[in-house]
Every structure is written in C-alpha cells, then in structure tokens.
C-alpha cells in the first residue's frame, strides 16, 4: 500500500573530506592500504551525499556503545514508520503482522520488533518476527514471509521494516577484503505496508505477483564469500571475497556448474515479461555484472546506479531506494511489471515481481535531489569514454595522485 525510505539528517553526510578524516584516523593503515582505499572510493560509484552513523562521523568508531547502535536504529525505524502511518491513515493498532529484518551484526534484546510494539502500543496479539543475519536480500525474505502468513490471516495489515546499521560495525583493521564494507555500506532503510484485504485494492500501489528464493549455503565458497569474522589482529568486520560475483551468478541462475553471470544470461530476454528492473545497489561491479547477464541497458540500470551514488549500499533497504527513483522519474505506469533482484550473505538470491496498480509520480525520498540525476560527472580518468557515459555511471569526479 505504501513505503517510506529513510533519509538521515544533513549533519550525517559522508562527503569526501569527512571520509578522508575517518580513514586517516585508522592508525593501522599503511601506504598500500591508503592507496587501495583511494582506488576503491574512486571506482565505487558512490557520491558525496550518502549518510553515516553519528558515532563514526564524530570519531567514536573505535568504541561504539549499545546506546549508539540503538539510537541509530530508532532514528531509522521510527522516522519511516511515523511517515508511513501518517501517509496511509492506518493506525498502529490495526497492524496484524510486524516483520523487522535487522542487520546481521546488531541484534539487541528486547528485539527491534519489541521496540516497535512498545513505541506504538500495538495490540497484544500482533504477530512479530525479528529476522537477523539475512544480509542485503532480507527485505524479500520478509516479504515472502508476509505472503505466506497472509494465507492464514485474512483481511490483515502487515508491516516490513528493513534496516542497516554502521555504528557498531565499522571495521578498524587493515585487511583489504574487510575494508570494502566501510567503502560501500551506508545508513539507510525502509518501512513498507502490505494488506491482503481486497476491499482496499483501489488504494494499493503494487501487487505482489511472484517470489523466488535461492540459497547456496551448502556450498562452502558461497557460504564464505560474505561473512562476519575477526582478522588476525582481532578486529571484527565483514569479509567480502573475490568469489562474491561467482556466488552471485550461481544464486541468480541456480546453475551451480557455471561461474559467469554473462554466460548464464546468454539468450535470456527478461524484457519480454518485465518493464523495469530493480537491481540491488550493492556495488558498481555487481550492478554491471547483473546488467551484462540479463542484457540490461543503461536505462534499465540507471535507477540502481543512481541509488548507489546518492545513498550507497543500504543493505536490505537498498531495493526501495531504487524503486523510489523509478517513481520519482515517473517511469512507473499502471500495469507495468517490476522485477526486484536482491543478493545477500548466505549466499542468497531472492527475487520478486510486482505489478504497478496505478501511475505513480511521488518523489518521496528523492524529492530534494531527483532533478540532479543522472548527474553530469566525469570518472576518475576523465577520459572520452567516461565523459560520454557520465549520465549513466553516476560516478563522481576524483583526482588520483599516483604518489599518494
């Protein structure tokens, strides 16, 4: 029926200068690590407007407190839910099902669902589910759960909240594969309202048509390609290995003998059944590889690239920033089909198809910036090809000094 993406306050923006100060505070980094970080940031596809947590920006990333982490979650969850209830006119007391998928590295007690129930004084018989450890594809997992519960609960209202937290998970070591998460992940999330009450069909904006979930956790390489662990110095973080793209390919196509997204997409034309493609904005490489495999053009990938540029990788909430971009650009017309493609630790690929119920044009979370997208920017080398493609890459300009 509705969704609300989170946009943090202006004082939490991670522009280049702020990022540089944060990086330089890490005394474990040497020249090679600094070079690696610079090259990663240059090619990441992330812009100047993304958001971080207050404790990281203020210099407290090495000593996060439980209060910091809970405060970051409260800001995101309550801001989006307040707006969702106000927009729809639905009272918290009418909610029958509540699902919160929190980031894998923060799981407090009482749970985040309990905090929501307490804040909004929900009914004692509300069915609550707190999902953790599901990674970037958790949003579709939660939606699938709601769809199955709707078979037992008639004329019900359900809320799904997808979150991301940085404050308690900032990596302080120097392992390159673990430093990547600091470069890509940003604060963000989304709250969504669903119903199976057919009498409210005229108020709906999307209809869920189909969900497909693939889990490759039995494969050791896939299982370990995105994993939380501690490095040799004892610093906890999130490891992203080079086999991530291979695992993504296998999960996307569910063909374990192949190892190339492009190979799997040969001869596949999803445009015969879908009008829009909502690709998880997990990183520039993932977006590009999914695009190659499914023969998607710049127009199809623009929403994911722009969501990555403006908001970064917001984990499970990322898909909804992509969807909001499509709506803000007034691309979504009645009857259109939207394929959502999410990838996450486990390793999982969870996809769904939505049908647009009416023409949509609400700018939502993009209201203050949609006119600036796609941005007129150049890439790291300022070359001709990069300049000509600048409207679709969304990569900001950086100056790379070889001697750094």
Secondary structure as GFF3:
##gff-version 3
##sequence-region A 1 404
A	DSSP	beta_strand	2	5	.	.	.	ID=ss1
A	DSSP	three_ten_helix	10	12	.	.	.	ID=ss2
A	DSSP	alpha_helix	16	25	.	.	.	ID=ss3
A	DSSP	alpha_helix	31	42	.	.	.	ID=ss4
A	DSSP	alpha_helix	54	57	.	.	.	ID=ss5
A	DSSP	three_ten_helix	61	63	.	.	.	ID=ss6
A	DSSP	alpha_helix	66	88	.	.	.	ID=ss7
A	DSSP	three_ten_helix	92	94	.	.	.	ID=ss8
A	DSSP	beta_strand	97	101	.	.	.	ID=ss9
A	DSSP	alpha_helix	112	120	.	.	.	ID=ss10
A	DSSP	beta_strand	127	131	.	.	.	ID=ss11
A	DSSP	three_ten_helix	135	137	.	.	.	ID=ss12
A	DSSP	alpha_helix	138	149	.	.	.	ID=ss13
A	DSSP	beta_strand	157	162	.	.	.	ID=ss14
A	DSSP	alpha_helix	176	184	.	.	.	ID=ss15
A	DSSP	beta_strand	190	195	.	.	.	ID=ss16
A	DSSP	three_ten_helix	198	203	.	.	.	ID=ss17
A	DSSP	beta_strand	206	215	.	.	.	ID=ss18
A	DSSP	alpha_helix	220	224	.	.	.	ID=ss19
A	DSSP	beta_strand	226	230	.	.	.	ID=ss20
A	DSSP	beta_strand	236	240	.	.	.	ID=ss21
A	DSSP	alpha_helix	244	253	.	.	.	ID=ss22
A	DSSP	alpha_helix	261	264	.	.	.	ID=ss23
A	DSSP	three_ten_helix	270	272	.	.	.	ID=ss24
A	DSSP	beta_strand	276	279	.	.	.	ID=ss25
A	DSSP	alpha_helix	284	293	.	.	.	ID=ss26
A	DSSP	alpha_helix	298	311	.	.	.	ID=ss27
A	DSSP	three_ten_helix	315	317	.	.	.	ID=ss28
A	DSSP	alpha_helix	318	328	.	.	.	ID=ss29
A	DSSP	beta_strand	337	344	.	.	.	ID=ss30
A	DSSP	beta_strand	348	356	.	.	.	ID=ss31
A	DSSP	three_ten_helix	364	366	.	.	.	ID=ss32
A	DSSP	three_ten_helix	370	372	.	.	.	ID=ss33
A	DSSP	alpha_helix	384	388	.	.	.	ID=ss34
A	DSSP	alpha_helix	390	393	.	.	.	ID=ss35
###
